[in-house]
Amino acid sequence: MCELTAEERATKFYDSAAEGGEGAGELFKTLMGREWSHGIEGAERQGVTPEQAAYALKERLVTKAGIEPGDHVLEFGAGVGGGTISMAQMTGAHFVGISSSDCLSRDARANAQEAGVADRVSFLTVGPFEYRTLAAWAPGSFDAVCFSESVCHLPRKDLFMKAAYSRLKPGGVLFGLDWIKRPFGAYQTPQQIETIIAPVCDHFRLTVGTLSGYADLMRDAGFTVSEAVDEFAGVECWGSTPEDDRPAWLERARDMKQALDAARSAGVFSIGWWIATKPE
């Protein structure tokens, strides 16, 4: 039997039985609803919910990216569509969200219909290697390309950046947020960091990069990077799981949750975000 590629493993992770005896798509939907990404730093101190914190961070990103009504935006890794729908509602733009999991795409379409934005927001299932070329769209098709905690699944992030560049119009914007690893506290060398991050990558089917690494890949693809920000710079990255929700995570995805919490506690896990522009 042929061994699955990293891309195929990520697709299977969402579609098939995984942690807790179910596909991660169903697991995350049950535990987090429609919004699966992190939010602004300090959300707990501000007394906002994870959904409100995620909304605030996406609002910041679309504002910095200059997304306007009528723009056409491609989102890579849209999940069940919660964040995509929110960004469409914020901006009045048209979004196409893509995923390699048809289960996620079906849920996302239903969510868009329920939210009343199905005329401006669509969700497509693509092959697990489509990210390398985005060949389903002609060069210069989009005003913006974005991602939300999804490029971390890709072993060839460089090819995604180049594909995004080619599908943008001149002056178009690439923006997004993702999981990153970093030196923190007692964990300073790559080897020390890897001992904590490796279990996270294994459980979530990831290849976690760095803040500067993403920015370098964007520049190599031709982008001008205007912002590369560690949202939790200098502090541990918490806030995505309210304490009341922790028992449900431990019951249904104990190993996954404990690996991620260990990385959070060590400080080597964080969330980065980037704004990059294709020159005119």
N, C-alpha and C positions, 0 to 999 in steps of 0.2 A: 504494500500500500504506500502511495506517495505521501510524503510529509506535507502538511499544509503550509502555505506561505504565511507570512505575518499578516498580509491583507486578508487572506481567507480565514485565518484564525480570528481576526477582529470581527468579520461578518458573522462567523459562527457563534462568537461570544454573545452577540445580540439576538440571534435567531434561535439558537439551540439551547438545550439544557446546560446550565452553567452553575455558578455558585447558587446554593440553596435549592438545587433541583429544578431550575427554570432558566429560560433565556434571560440575559441581562436586560433586554428591552422591557420585558414584562416586569422584572424585578424593579428596575428604576422607575417605571411608570407607577407601580404600586407605592413605592417608598417616597417618590419625589413629585409625582403628578406630571405636569407638562413642562416644567422648567428644570433643566438638568445642570445648569452651569452655575459657577460661583458668582458672587456679587462684590460690591464695594467693600473695601477694608473698613472695619469698625462698625459693621452692621449691627452686631449684638449690642455694642455700647449705645448705638443710636435707637435701639428698640424696634428695628424693622425686621420683617420676616425674610427668610431666604429668597422668596419670590420677589419681594420689593427690592432687596439688595441686588439681585440679578438684573431686574428691570433698570435700576439706576445705573449700573455699569454699562449695560447695552445702550442706554440713552446717551451716556457720555461718549461712547464709541461712535454711534451714528452721527452725533453732533460734530465731533472732531473730524469724522470722515466727510462731512458735508453732504450727507444723503438728503435728497430733496424729493418732493412729490413728482412722480413720473419717472424717476430713475429706475434702472433695471439692475438688480443685484443678484448675484449667484452666491448661495451659502453652501459651503461644503460641510457635510456632517450635520444635517438639520435635526436629527433625532425625531421626536414626536411633534416637533414644530412649534413648541411653546415660545422659544426665543425668537424664531423667525416671524411668527405672527405678531409678537410684541413690537419688533422693529418695523414691520410694515404699518402697524397702527400708529407708531410714533411719527413716521416720516411721510406716509402717503406714497411710498415707493412700491414698485413691483418686485417681488422676490421669487426666485426659484430655489427651493431647498433640495439638495440631493443626499442620498444615502445608499449604501450597498445592501441595506436590509429592507426587503419589501414589507416586512411586518411593521417597521417604523414608519415607512412612507404611507402605508394605509392609515395608521393612526393619525399621522400628521394631516392628511387630507381631511379626515373626519373632523379634526380639531379646527382646521381652517374654515370648514363649512359651518361649524357651530359658532365660530367667532364672527362670521359674516364677512370674511375677507377672501373667499375662494376665487373671486374675480381678479384679485391682485397677487395671490400667493398660491403657488403650485409646488408639488413635491414629486420628485421622480426617483426611481430606483435605477442605479447604474452599477456596472460591474465593479468588482473590488479593485481593479487596476485602472479604472477610468480617471482617477485623480492625477495620473501621470501625464495625461495629455488634454483632458477635458475636450476631447475631439468631437463630442456631440454638438458643440457650439462653434460657430465661425470665429476667427480672430476678430477682436474688437467688438464683441457682442454686448459687453456689460460696462456699466458706469462704475460698478464696484464688485469686488469679490470679498467674501468674509468667511470666517470660521469661528466656531465656539467649542473649545475643548474637544477637538476632533482630529487635528493634524498630528496630535500626539500618538495616534494609532498608526501613522504612516512611517514605514522604514525609509522611504525615499522622499523626504520632505523637500529636497532640492528640486525634484521634478514637479512637485505640486506648485512651488513658487514660480517656476518657469512657465507652467501651464496657465496659472492665474495671470501672469504678466501678459501672455499672448492673447488671452481672452478679454482683456480690458481695453477700452478705448484709450487713446492718448489723454493723459490727465486723470485717468481712472485711479481708484483707490483700493488698496488691499488693507483690510483691517480685521482684527480678531483677537481672541484671548485663548490661552491654552495652559495646560499643566507644564511646569518647568521644575528643574532641579537646580540647586544652588549651594554654595558653601554657607554654613551657618554654625555658630557656636563651636563645639568640639569637632564638627565634621567639616574639614577643610580640603582634604585631598580628594581627587576623583575616586580613589579606591574607597575611602571612608564614606563618601556620599553614596556610592554604588551599593554598598552593603545594606543601606536603608531603602534605596529606591528600587533595587532589583525585584524584591517581592511585590511591590506595587505594580511594576511593569508586567510581571508574570500573571498576577491575578486579573488585571484589567486589559491585558493584551496590548501593551503600549511600548513605545520607544520614546522616552521622555527626553526632551532637549533642554537647552538653556536659553535665557533671555537674549544674550548676545549671539548665540548660535542661530536663532531664528532671524535676527536682524541681519546677520552676515549672509544667510541664504537669500534673503530678500534683496540685498544689495547685489549679490552675485547674479541674480535673475534680471537685474536692471533697475530695480526700484530705488527711489530716494526715500530713506526711512526718516520720518520726522519725529516719531516717538517710539520708544521701547521701554516699557515701564513694568517693574515688579510691583504689583498692586499691594503686596504685603511686605515691602522692603523693611528690613530690620525687625520684623515681628513674625511670630508663628502664624501660619495660615490656617485659621479655623473659621467657623461661622457658616459652613454649608449644611450642617446637620444639627438642628435644635436638640437639646439634651433630651427632651421628651420623645424624640424619634429614635434615639440611640438603641433602645432595647429591640425595636423591630429590625434594625440593621443587624444587630448581633445575632438575632434569632435566624434570619434568613440569609445572611451573607457574612458570617463571623470572620472567616479568614481574610476576605477582601477588606472588610471594614477595619480590622485590627492592623493590617499591613499599612493602610492609608493613614490611620491615626498615628502609627509609629513614625511615619515620615513627617506628618504634621508636627508632632511633638518634638522631633529632632530638629525641626526648622528647615530641613533640606527640601521640602516640598513647598511650592508656591504657585501663584497664578500670574502669568505675564500677559501684557497686551501691547499691540503694535499698530501704528498707522504708517502706511507706506504708499507712495504715489508713483505711477508710471509717468515719466516725463512727457511733456507735450510734443 
